[in-house]
Amino acid sequence: MTEKQAMIQSDPLDLLDTVGGLIGGAFACMGIAEEEIAEARKNYPARAEEINGAFGLLYTPEILQGKALQLYRMHVKEVVARIGEGLEPRVSNAMVLAALSEWSLEHMPNQDARAAMEQLYLEVFDEIPGGEILPTPEYTPGRAAQVIEGVRRRLR
């Protein structure tokens, strides 16, 4: 049975739940985008017009689809701040964190990648749920930043 046939045979209420969830998620993301744009206009009044035009950049990137809304909020906050600062806005640290996290499910991260993930996690979420993270083994200073920049380049 194909996926399309399975959808047709499934309970219509299940389909409505899925569509409703997608629509609800889209509206939640739109609300977050509007809030962060309003805040960025206050923080960067000289670039308010450019920030107003940012809505088109604030779609949910594929790497963030299905992830926590807090991760999307941090993505939006960073994108509009980058616009306010006149920087390249396309790839946020939230996207880099999501990419590193997905990669780490299939590969054992080295010390530098672990340090980069921990740095980004704390930057995006401010705290570690349930307590502390394990101490990162020694890593080469500056290498975490190089890992982050390398992932950022790949996501562009």
ROMARMI-638318 format. One record per residue: x, y, z of N, C-alpha, C in turn. Coordinates in steps of 0.1 Angstrom, whole numbers, plus 5000, padded with zeros to 4 digits. Layout:
# residues N
XYZXYZXYZ/...
This chain:
# residues 156
500849885000500050005000500950125000/500650224991501450344990501050435002/501950535004501650635015500350715012/500150744999498850814995497650724998/497750594995496650504998496350495013/497450495020497250485035496650605040/496950725035496350845040494850855036/494450805025493050795021492250705030/492850595034492150495042492250535057/493050625061493150665075491850735079/491750745092490650815098490750965095/489651025090489651165086490051255098/489651205110489951285122491451295125/492151185122493651175123494251285113/493751285101494251385091493951525096/492751555102492551685107493451725118/493751625127494651645138496051695132/496451625122497751655116497751795110/496751825102496551955096496452065106/495552035116495352135127496652165134/497452055136498752075143499752165134/499652135121500552215112500052365112/498752385111498252515111498552585124/498252525135498552585148500052615150/500852525145502352555146502752675137/502152685126502352795117501952925123/500852925130500353055136501253085148/501652985155502553005167503853065162/504453015151505653075145505453215140/504253245134504053375130503953475141/503353435152503253515164504653545170/505453445170506853455175507553555166/507453545153508153635144507653775146/506353795147505853935150506453995162/506453915173506953965186508454005185/509253915178510653945178510954055168/510154075158510354185149510054315156/508954315164508654435172509754475181/510354375188511354395198512654445191/512954385179514154435172514054575167/512854615163512654755158512954845169/512654815182512954895193514454905195/515154785194516554775197517454835185/516854835173517654895162516754985154/516355105159515455195153515955245139/517255255137517755305125517555205113/517355075117517154975107515754915107/514854985113513454935115512854895102/513054965091512454935078512954805073/514254775074514854655070514354535078/514254565091513654465101512254425097/511454525094510054505090509954415078/510954425069510954335057511554195060/511854165072512554035075511553925075/510253945075509253845077509553725067/509953765055510153665045511353575048/512253615056513453535060513153445072/511953465078511653395091510853275089/510753215077510153085075510852985084/510252875087510952775096511852695087/513252715088514152635080513952485082/514252415072514052265073514652205085/515852255088516652195099515952215113/515052315113514252345126512852295126/512352235115511052195114510852075124/509752085131509451975141510251995154/511052095156511852115168511052205177/511552225189510952305199510752455195/509652515199509352655195510452745201/510952705212512052795218513252805209/513552695202514652695192514352785181/513052775176512652865165512653015170/512253045182512253175188513753235188/514653155192516053195192516553215178/516153135169516453155154516053295150/514753325152514153445148514853565154/515053555167515653665175517053695169/517853595166519153615160519053665146/518153615138518053665124517753815124/516753855132516354005132517454085138/518154035148519354105154520454125144/520654015136521754025126521354125115/520054135112519654235102519854375109/519454395121519654515128521154555129/522054465130523454495130524154495117/523354475106523954475093524754355089/524454245096525254115093524354025084/525053915079524453815071523453745080/522153745077521053685086520653545083/521153475073520453355068520653235078/521853225084522053105093522253145107/521353095116521353125130522153025138/522453055150523152955159522152845162/520852875162519852765165519952665154/520152705141520252615130521552535131/522552595135523852525137523752425148/523052455159522952365170522052245165/521052265158520152155153520952065143/521752125135522552045125523651965133/524252025143525251945150524651835159/523451865164522751765172522351645163/521851675151521451565142522651485138/523751555135525051495131525551405142/525351445155525951375166525151245169/523951225163523251105165523850995157/524651025146525250925138526750915140/527351025146528851025147529151065161/530251015166530751055179531451185178/530851285185531551425184532851425191/533851485185535151505192534951615203/536051645210535951745221535551885215/536051915204535752055198534252065194/533751955188532351955184531451955197/531851875207531051885219531052015226/532252085226532352215232531452315224/531452305210530652385202529152365205/528752235206527352205209526952255223/527752245233527452295246527352445246/528252505240528252655239526952705232/526652645221525352685214524152645222/524152535229522952495237522752595247/523752635255523652735265523252875260/523652905248523353035242521853035237/521352925233520052915228519052895239/519352815249518352775259518652835273/519752895275520152965288520452865299/519952745299520152655310520052505305/520652415312520552275309519352215317/518352155310517252105317517751985326/517251985338517651875347519051885354/519651995352520952015359522152035350/523251995354524552025347524851925336/525651975327526151885316527451825321/527851715315529151665318530251755314/531351765322532451855318533051815304/533251915296533851895283535351865285/535851755279537351735280538051855274/539351855276540151965271539951975256/539852095251539752115236540652235233/540952245220541852345216541052475216/541552585223540852705223540652755208/539452805206539152855192538552755183/538752625186538352515177536752505177/536152535189534652535189534152635179/534752755179534252855170534452815156/535552745153535852695139534852595135/534452505145533352405142532052475138/531752575146530452645144530452715131/531552775127531652855115531652755103/532252635105532252535094530852485091/530052465102528652415100527852535094/528052655099527352775093527552785078/528852765074529152765059528352665051/528252535057527552425050526052455049/525552525059524052555059523652665050/524652745045524252855036523752815023/
